[in-house]
Amino acid sequence: MQGEIDRLYEENRKLREEINSLKLNPEIIVPVNQVSSEEEIEDPEDDNLKFVHMDTFNCNSGITSVKFSPSNNFLSCGSEDGVVRVWNIGPNSARSVTTIHGNSRVSALEWEQNSGSLLLCASIDGKVKIWNVQGDKCVGEVSTPSGYKRVQDIRCSPVQNNHFAVSCASESGKGVLLIWDLVKLQIVNRLKLEPATVLTSFDYNHNGTVIVGGSSDGYMRIFDVSNSKSIARWKAHQTGVSSVKFSFDETKIYSVGEGNELFQWSAHSSKQLQSYEYEGRFPDQRQTYRTNISINNVGSHFLVGSQYNRGLVYNINDPIPIAHLGGHNGPVVCTDWHPLENICVTGSSDYTVNLWKGN
């Protein structure tokens, strides 16, 4: 089992080195609007990162998910009333692009990685609606299998752009991780969860060959997507896992536990590397909200929500938060960081979304 993990991470390390070598040519990789000055990119050893409030968006119910598109500067927001709103974030202002109405609470949002215009909206009734934001129309819809109608999380493959994965659960506490074809709208793979549990959160690595997932039994699992099997499993939290996220270089994994722990793990050995001081997620008995982790575009800092009406920004090497993003009157339950700019967003159960700009 350890040999399989070693092989996968060695292959991924070599591929990442090849990708990083391409970044030396700015004509290939760096968008024209991306910051290029070394002085303006956060240093992991520099805790002078400051934030300025840019804008506030008001909704009609509690926010459940926020997600930046990989391009086009779109920001999507899902809420308890089943409504998804999309804004275009400009340098000085934001404008509404579209509003998508659903019948059930939005549980997760995800953008297709290639075009940046297809938004996948998952809800607790087991439906995933695929919306073309630029065309402002629904281009497809899938339903999870009977008995697994509660969608927990959704992710698009970063490489196979026509695949997306959905974690869904039954009322009895069993779960399944399904991979769908985005074009054919058919299930093409099913990852085994043994023993039976529910993946509450998961994340792809950069080339879509590995998935890390956190589950309701407190375990973390690493899956080899090619053979649909779990290749590593360890007890990470005494209660359930609320959120998991690969680090920027994918050598580490961050996790938030339902018991209000915040940890950093080795992706290779499963060893705990860091415990962060964390004031706790929203104590939601209905498990309506699952606080997620988001990482900035250089991998030096991450953001997580808090039950005390603010987002917490951490340097990855510092156990104490270096910034508090407030301005809410309810717990911050979801966050995201722009993939290209030093802009982040916090969503709250108080019906508001705050947009922040880092220096």
Buried (B, 14 or more C-beta within 10 A) or exposed (E): EEEBBEEBBEEBBEBBEEEEEEEEEEEEEEEEEEBEEEEEBBEEEEBEBEBEEBBEBEBEBBBBBBBBBBBBBBBBBBBBBBBBBBBBBEEEEBEEBBEBEBEBBBBBBBBBBBBBBBBBBBBBBBBBBBBBBEEEEEEBEBEBEEEBBBBBBBBBBBBBBBBBBBBBBBEEEBBBBBBBBBEEBEBEBEBEBEEBBBBBBBBBBBBBBBBBBBBBBBBBBBBBBEEEEBBBBBEBBEEBBBBBBBBBEBBBBBBBBBBBBBBBBEBBEBEEBBEBEBEBBBEBEEEBBBBBBBBBBEBBBBBBBBBBBBBBBBBBEBEEBBBBBBBBEBBBBBBBBBBBBBBBBBBBBBBBBBBBBBE
